[in-house]
Amino acid sequence: MLNFADRAYLIFFIVISTFLLLRTHRVPTWGAMLFVNLVCAFLVLLLAVNARNSSVWRFFHNWYPLGMFIVGFEEVSRLSFLFVDQWQDRYLLHLEASVFAVPPTVWLGNFASTLMTEVMEIGYFSYFVLLIIVGGVLYVREDYWPFRHVMDASVLGYMMCYVVFIVFPTEGPAYTLAAQHHLPIPGGGPFHWAITLIQNHAGVHGNAFPSAHVAGGVVSLIFAWRYTPKLGWALAPLVLLLCFGAVYDRYHYVSDVVGGVAFGTVPSAVVLVANRRPWLRRWFPVS
């Protein structure tokens, strides 16, 4: 039986593939992307069909969204101009100019130091392990409904982000405010090195609003608080640093972070409410 993540990703790959075929002139790599979509859809079906055959298949079926998050994020970044002709950052810049006298990324640059950078990077790096930690604790405890909830809410949150990335593409302050960032961010620590390595090899141009990293971190935190409160309080400082680090590192506007919080909170609420309504719960089955 297909679970919510299976259905969501199959719909995602079908819809994106349809757009690619209709807008080939907008995406030079449309052929390669179609192939990737076909392979990924096949893998989703393969895992879903075999999930009941063994614990190994079931394990990979439960955890494969971790890999699909990366595929979806990377693929959508190549579709920034599928429907529009330019970045839409000007709207966010205008909004933030009405709130802040100085752009937050520029203001934070006044306090930049190697120590500050390393502290912020700890928070930003935590994004890559938050879902593994929260999901892993629930999975080891065999709390499969809660595990399914956090995974489904993450998938739903990312899908919402993907839609906005395509219809409202933004590139972020590292590009739009580059002339005001007079000095590079001071580094030197291991976490800054790790983040730089990831961004250089897996970073994308675009996908700024909303912050999918913040959205994923918020989902993990909400379900940690819901099902393992002590873990939730332990992770809260990391998620807070993630929010600040996203701006400090010049990847995101404050607007992106606020949007990320919303795009993490809404899907979490949807999944939690659905769990209390039998007629909705069938959309989020365990397997």
C-alpha positions as CSV (number, residue, x, y, z in Angstrom):
1,M,0.0,0.0,0.0
2,L,1.2,3.5,-0.9
3,N,1.8,5.8,2.0
4,F,1.5,9.6,1.9
5,A,5.2,10.1,0.9
6,D,4.8,7.6,-1.9
7,R,1.8,9.3,-3.3
8,A,3.3,12.8,-2.9
9,Y,6.5,12.0,-4.7
10,L,4.8,10.1,-7.5
11,I,2.5,13.1,-8.1
12,F,5.6,15.4,-7.9
13,F,7.5,13.4,-10.5
14,I,4.5,13.2,-12.8
15,V,3.7,16.9,-12.6
16,I,7.3,18.0,-13.0
17,S,7.7,15.7,-16.0
18,T,4.6,17.1,-17.6
19,F,5.9,20.6,-17.1
20,L,9.2,19.6,-18.6
21,L,7.6,18.2,-21.7
22,L,5.4,21.3,-22.1
23,R,8.2,23.8,-21.5
24,T,11.3,22.1,-23.0
25,H,12.5,25.5,-24.3
26,R,12.8,26.7,-20.8
27,V,14.9,23.8,-19.4
28,P,18.0,22.8,-21.4
29,T,18.5,19.7,-19.3
30,W,14.9,18.5,-19.6
31,G,15.8,15.1,-21.1
32,A,18.2,14.2,-18.2
33,M,15.6,15.4,-15.7
34,L,12.9,13.3,-17.2
35,F,15.2,10.3,-16.9
36,V,15.9,11.0,-13.3
37,N,12.2,11.4,-12.6
38,L,11.5,8.0,-14.2
39,V,14.1,6.3,-12.2
40,C,13.0,7.9,-8.9
41,A,9.3,7.1,-9.6
42,F,10.3,3.5,-10.3
43,L,12.3,3.3,-7.0
44,V,9.3,4.7,-5.0
45,L,7.0,2.0,-6.5
46,L,9.7,-0.7,-6.0
47,L,10.1,0.2,-2.3
48,A,6.4,0.5,-1.7
49,V,5.6,-2.9,-3.4
50,N,8.3,-4.8,-1.5
51,A,7.9,-3.0,1.9
52,R,5.9,-5.9,3.4
53,N,8.4,-8.6,2.2
54,S,11.2,-8.0,4.7
55,S,12.4,-5.7,7.4
56,V,15.2,-4.5,5.0
57,W,12.7,-3.4,2.3
58,R,10.5,-1.8,5.0
59,F,13.5,0.1,6.5
60,F,14.4,1.6,3.1
61,H,10.8,2.3,2.3
62,N,10.4,4.3,5.5
63,W,13.6,6.3,5.2
64,Y,13.9,6.9,1.4
65,P,12.4,10.4,1.7
66,L,15.7,11.6,3.1
67,G,17.2,11.0,-0.3
68,M,14.2,12.3,-2.2
69,F,14.4,15.6,-0.4
70,I,17.7,16.2,-2.0
71,V,16.5,15.1,-5.5
72,G,13.5,17.4,-5.3
73,F,15.4,20.4,-4.0
74,E,18.1,20.0,-6.7
75,E,15.6,19.5,-9.5
76,V,13.4,22.4,-8.6
77,S,16.4,24.7,-8.5
78,R,16.7,24.1,-12.2
79,L,13.1,25.2,-12.8
80,S,13.4,28.7,-11.5
81,F,12.5,30.2,-14.8
82,L,10.0,27.6,-15.9
83,F,7.1,30.1,-15.7
84,V,8.7,33.5,-14.9
85,D,11.6,35.4,-16.6
86,Q,13.4,36.8,-13.6
87,W,14.1,36.5,-9.9
88,Q,11.4,37.9,-7.6
89,D,13.7,39.1,-4.8
90,R,12.7,42.7,-5.3
91,Y,9.4,42.1,-3.5
92,L,11.1,40.7,-0.4
93,L,13.8,43.4,-0.5
94,H,11.0,46.1,-0.6
95,L,9.2,44.4,2.3
96,E,12.3,44.1,4.5
97,A,13.3,47.7,3.7
98,S,10.0,48.8,5.2
99,V,10.9,47.0,8.4
100,F,14.7,47.2,8.7
101,A,16.8,50.3,8.3
102,V,19.8,48.1,7.3
103,P,19.4,44.7,5.6
104,P,19.8,42.1,8.4
105,T,22.6,40.2,6.5
106,V,24.5,43.5,6.3
107,W,23.9,44.4,10.0
108,L,24.9,40.9,11.2
109,G,28.2,41.4,9.2
110,N,29.2,44.0,11.7
111,F,29.4,41.4,14.4
112,A,31.0,38.7,12.3
113,S,33.9,36.8,13.8
114,T,35.4,33.3,13.6
115,L,33.7,32.3,16.8
116,M,30.3,33.8,15.8
117,T,30.6,32.0,12.4
118,E,31.3,28.7,14.1
119,V,28.4,29.0,16.5
120,M,26.0,29.9,13.7
121,E,27.3,27.0,11.5
122,I,26.6,24.5,14.3
123,G,22.9,25.5,14.0
124,Y,22.9,25.5,10.2
125,F,24.6,22.2,10.1
126,S,22.1,20.7,12.5
127,Y,19.5,20.8,9.7
128,F,21.2,17.8,8.1
129,V,20.7,15.6,11.2
130,L,17.6,16.9,12.9
131,L,15.2,14.7,11.0
132,I,17.5,11.7,11.4
133,I,17.7,12.3,15.1
134,V,14.0,12.7,15.7
135,G,12.9,10.1,13.2
136,G,15.6,7.7,14.5
137,V,14.5,8.0,18.1
138,L,10.9,7.2,17.2
139,Y,11.9,4.4,14.8
140,V,14.1,2.7,17.4
141,R,11.3,2.9,19.9
142,E,9.0,1.4,17.3
143,D,6.6,4.4,17.5
144,Y,5.7,3.9,13.9
145,W,2.7,6.3,13.8
146,P,4.7,9.2,15.2
147,F,7.6,8.3,12.9
148,R,5.2,8.3,10.0
149,H,3.8,11.7,11.1
150,V,7.2,13.5,11.2
151,M,8.1,12.0,7.8
152,D,4.8,12.9,6.2
153,A,4.9,16.4,7.6
154,S,8.4,16.9,6.2
155,V,7.3,15.6,2.8
156,L,4.3,17.9,2.8
157,G,6.4,20.9,3.9
158,Y,9.0,20.3,1.2
159,M,6.3,19.9,-1.5
160,M,4.8,23.3,-0.4
161,C,8.3,24.8,-0.7
162,Y,8.8,23.3,-4.1
163,V,5.7,25.0,-5.4
164,V,6.8,28.4,-4.2
165,F,10.3,27.9,-5.6
166,I,8.8,27.5,-9.1
167,V,6.2,30.2,-9.1
168,F,8.1,32.7,-7.0
169,P,11.8,32.1,-7.6
170,T,14.3,34.0,-5.4
171,E,18.1,33.8,-5.3
172,G,18.8,35.3,-1.8
173,P,20.9,38.1,-0.3
174,A,24.2,36.5,-1.1
175,Y,23.5,37.7,-4.7
176,T,21.1,40.6,-4.4
177,L,23.0,42.4,-1.6
178,A,26.6,41.3,-2.6
179,A,27.7,44.9,-3.1
180,Q,26.8,45.7,0.5
181,H,28.6,42.7,2.0
182,H,32.0,44.3,2.1
183,L,33.8,41.5,3.9
184,P,33.6,37.7,3.5
185,I,32.2,35.7,6.4
186,P,35.2,34.8,8.6
187,G,35.7,31.1,8.9
188,G,38.3,28.7,10.1
189,G,36.3,26.2,12.2
190,P,35.3,22.7,11.3
191,F,31.5,23.4,11.0
192,H,32.2,26.4,8.7
193,W,34.4,24.1,6.6
194,A,31.7,21.4,6.5
195,I,29.0,23.9,5.4
196,T,31.2,25.5,2.8
197,L,32.0,22.0,1.4
198,I,28.3,21.1,1.2
199,Q,27.4,24.4,-0.4
200,N,30.2,24.2,-2.9
201,H,29.3,20.7,-4.0
202,A,25.5,20.5,-3.4
203,G,24.4,24.1,-3.1
204,V,21.9,25.6,-5.6
205,H,21.3,29.0,-7.0
206,G,17.7,29.9,-6.0
207,N,15.2,28.2,-3.7
208,A,15.6,31.0,-1.2
209,F,12.0,31.8,-0.2
210,P,10.8,30.1,1.9
211,S,13.8,28.5,3.6
212,A,13.3,24.7,3.2
213,H,16.1,24.2,5.7
214,V,14.2,26.1,8.4
215,A,10.9,24.4,7.4
216,G,12.5,21.0,7.8
217,G,14.1,22.0,11.1
218,V,10.7,23.3,12.5
219,V,8.9,20.1,11.5
220,S,11.5,18.0,13.3
221,L,11.3,20.3,16.4
222,I,7.5,20.2,16.5
223,F,7.3,16.4,16.5
224,A,10.2,16.1,18.9
225,W,8.2,18.3,21.3
226,R,5.0,16.3,20.6
227,Y,6.4,12.9,21.1
228,T,9.7,13.2,23.0
229,P,9.5,16.6,24.9
230,K,13.0,16.3,26.5
231,L,14.5,15.8,23.0
232,G,12.5,18.8,21.8
233,W,13.9,21.1,24.4
234,A,17.4,19.8,23.6
235,L,17.0,20.5,19.9
236,A,15.3,23.9,20.3
237,P,18.6,25.9,20.6
238,L,19.9,24.2,17.4
239,V,16.7,25.2,15.4
240,L,17.0,28.7,16.8
241,L,20.6,28.9,15.6
242,L,19.6,27.4,12.3
243,C,17.2,30.4,11.8
244,F,19.8,33.0,12.7
245,G,22.6,31.1,10.8
246,A,20.5,31.1,7.6
247,V,20.6,35.0,7.7
248,Y,24.1,35.3,9.1
249,D,25.5,33.1,6.3
250,R,23.7,35.4,3.7
251,Y,21.7,32.5,2.3
252,H,18.4,33.9,3.3
253,Y,16.4,37.0,4.1
254,V,14.5,37.2,7.4
255,S,11.4,36.8,5.2
256,D,12.7,33.4,4.1
257,V,13.2,32.3,7.7
258,V,9.7,33.5,8.6
259,G,8.3,31.7,5.6
260,G,10.3,28.6,6.5
261,V,8.8,28.6,10.0
262,A,5.3,28.8,8.5
263,F,6.0,26.1,6.0
264,G,7.2,23.9,8.8
265,T,4.3,24.7,11.2
266,V,1.4,24.3,8.7
267,P,2.1,20.8,7.4
268,S,2.9,19.7,11.0
269,A,-0.5,21.0,12.1
270,V,-2.2,19.3,9.1
271,V,-0.7,15.9,9.9
272,L,-1.5,16.2,13.6
273,V,-5.1,17.3,13.0
274,A,-5.5,14.5,10.4
275,N,-4.4,12.0,13.0
276,R,-7.5,13.0,15.1
277,R,-9.9,12.7,12.2
278,P,-10.6,9.2,11.0
279,W,-11.7,10.4,7.6
280,L,-8.4,12.3,7.2
281,R,-6.2,9.7,8.8
282,R,-6.4,7.4,5.8
283,W,-4.4,9.9,3.8
284,F,-1.5,9.3,6.2
285,P,-1.2,5.5,6.6
286,V,1.7,3.9,8.4
287,S,2.7,1.9,5.3
